[in-house]
């Protein structure tokens, strides 16, 4: 076996029917049958360099970030096993700024992206992508009403009014208002890399 990606929490997603697990593996998205634990298929991300977080929407689409190429890939699982089911570039933009963690807000049809920033000088923020038209907008003002740093993972509370965002290198967890009006530091371990 070749070198495998170090995967922090969030590099997996479960299909809507609960039967399949999707895992990022450097340049491939791996589809696994949960019951048997066997790999069903590998989907290569054309032009990918480091596939990272994986998330599923309520329509069964799978999205995966590629931090190194400022790209979000999409797998449309509604095609089943046909040749139309492949991992394709869905959105590529410098504005994604090293996309890392992904979260789907199905109520608003938005993909929330937390970014690592450039590898030479980490510093990313939070972007909101309209899934229908792929328009990218910032969530609040980075460093003022939303966090700025080497942002890694993201989940929401049940009401989707707050996001919990990790900055792994800084050892912090933030609570962020989903409307971009502010954030607070929930945890500060003052130690690098303990939050994965």
C-alpha positions in Angstrom: 0.0 0.0 0.0 1.1 3.5 -0.8 1.3 6.5 1.5 -2.1 7.4 3.0 -3.4 10.8 4.0 -3.5 11.8 7.6 -7.1 12.4 8.1 -8.5 14.5 10.9 -12.1 14.3 11.9 -14.3 15.2 9.0 -12.6 13.2 6.2 -15.7 10.9 5.9 -19.3 11.2 5.0 -22.2 8.7 5.1 -24.7 8.3 2.2 -28.3 9.3 2.8 -29.4 5.7 2.9 -26.8 4.9 5.5 -25.3 2.1 3.5 -22.1 3.7 2.2 -19.2 5.5 3.7 -17.1 8.0 1.6 -13.5 8.6 2.7 -10.9 11.0 1.2 -7.6 9.4 0.3 -5.1 11.9 -1.1 -6.4 12.0 -4.8 -9.3 9.6 -4.5 -12.7 9.5 -2.9 -13.3 6.0 -1.7 -16.8 4.5 -1.5 -17.1 1.7 1.1 -20.0 -0.6 1.9 -20.6 -0.2 5.6 -22.1 -3.6 6.2 -19.2 -5.6 4.7 -16.5 -3.0 5.2 -15.4 -3.6 1.6 -14.3 -0.9 -0.9 -16.9 -0.6 -3.7 -15.2 1.9 -5.8 -12.5 4.6 -6.0 -13.3 7.9 -7.7 -10.2 9.9 -8.8 -10.3 13.6 -8.5 -8.9 14.9 -11.8 -6.1 17.3 -11.1 -6.4 16.9 -7.3 -3.4 17.2 -4.9 -4.8 16.6 -1.4 -8.5 15.7 -1.0 -9.5 16.6 2.5 -13.0 17.0 4.1 -16.1 15.1 2.8 -19.8 16.0 3.2 -23.1 14.8 1.8 -26.2 16.9 1.0 -29.8 15.8 1.4 -30.0 14.9 -2.3 -27.2 12.4 -2.0 -24.5 14.4 -3.6 -21.0 14.1 -2.0 -18.7 17.1 -1.9 -14.9 16.9 -1.1 -12.4 19.7 -0.6 -9.0 19.8 -2.1 -6.9 22.2 0.0 -4.0 22.4 -2.3 -5.8 23.3 -5.5 -8.6 25.6 -4.1 -11.2 23.1 -5.5 -14.4 21.5 -4.4 -15.2 18.3 -6.1 -18.7 16.8 -6.4 -19.9 13.2 -6.8 -23.4 12.8 -8.0 -24.5 9.5 -6.5 -27.9 9.6 -8.2 -26.4 8.0 -11.3 -25.7 4.8 -9.4 -23.0 2.6 -10.9 -23.3 4.2 -14.4 -20.3 5.8 -16.1 -21.9 9.2 -15.4 -21.1 8.8 -11.7 -17.7 10.3 -11.4 -15.9 12.8 -9.2 -15.8 16.1 -11.0 -14.6 19.6 -10.3 -17.6 21.4 -9.0 -16.0 24.8 -8.1 -12.4 26.0 -8.3 -11.6 29.5 -7.0 -8.7 31.3 -5.3 -11.4 32.8 -3.1 -11.7 29.4 -1.4 -8.2 30.1 0.0 -7.1 26.5 0.9 -10.5 24.9 1.5 -10.4 22.5 4.4 -13.6 21.7 6.4 -17.0 21.5 4.8 -20.5 21.7 6.2 -23.9 21.5 4.3 -26.7 23.8 5.4 -29.6 22.0 3.7 -32.2 24.5 4.9 -30.5 27.3 3.1 -28.9 25.2 0.3 -25.5 26.4 1.2 -22.1 24.8 1.5 -20.0 26.4 4.3 -16.2 26.2 3.9 -13.5 26.8 6.5 -10.1 27.5 5.0 -6.5 26.8 6.0 -5.2 29.7 4.0 -2.0 29.6 1.8 0.5 27.0 2.9 3.3 29.6 3.0 1.4 31.8 5.5 -1.7 30.1 7.0 -4.6 32.3 7.5 -8.1 31.4 6.2 -11.6 32.4 7.0 -15.1 31.1 6.3 -16.9 31.2 3.0 -20.5 30.4 2.1 -21.3 28.9 -1.3 -24.8 29.0 -2.8 -25.1 25.4 -4.0 -27.5 26.4 -6.8 -25.4 29.2 -8.5 -22.0 28.6 -6.9 -21.7 32.2 -5.7 -19.1 32.6 -3.0 -19.5 35.1 -0.2 -17.6 35.5 3.1 -19.3 34.7 6.4 -18.8 37.9 8.3 -15.5 39.7 8.4 -12.5 37.4 9.0 -10.9 38.2 12.4 -13.8 40.5 13.4 -17.1 38.7 13.1 -15.8 35.3 12.0 -12.5 33.5 12.9 -9.3 33.9 10.9 -6.5 31.3 11.1 -5.7 27.8 10.0 -9.3 26.7 10.1 -9.8 22.9 10.0 -13.2 21.4 10.9 -16.8 22.6 11.1 -20.1 21.3 12.4 -23.3 23.1 13.3 -25.6 22.9 16.3 -29.0 21.3 15.8 -30.7 24.6 15.1 -28.0 25.6 12.6 -27.7 29.0 14.3 -24.1 28.4 15.3 -21.1 26.7 13.8 -18.3 25.1 15.8 -15.0 25.6 14.0 -11.6 24.3 14.9 -8.2 25.9 14.4 -6.0 22.9 14.9 -2.6 24.6 14.9 -3.8 27.2 17.4 -5.6 24.6 19.6 -8.8 26.5 19.5 -12.5 25.9 19.0 -14.8 28.8 18.1 -18.5 29.2 18.3 -19.6 31.2 15.2 -23.0 32.8 14.6 -24.3 31.3 11.4 -25.4 34.7 10.2 -21.8 36.0 10.4 -22.5 38.6 13.1 -19.9 37.4 15.6 -17.9 34.6 17.2 -16.3 33.7 20.5 -13.5 31.4 21.5 -15.1 28.4 23.2 -11.9 26.5 24.0 -8.2 27.7 23.9 -5.8 24.9 24.8 -2.7 27.2 24.1 -1.2 24.0 22.5 -0.8 23.3 18.8 -2.6 20.3 17.2 -4.6 18.8 20.0 -8.0 19.3 18.3 -8.7 17.0 15.4 
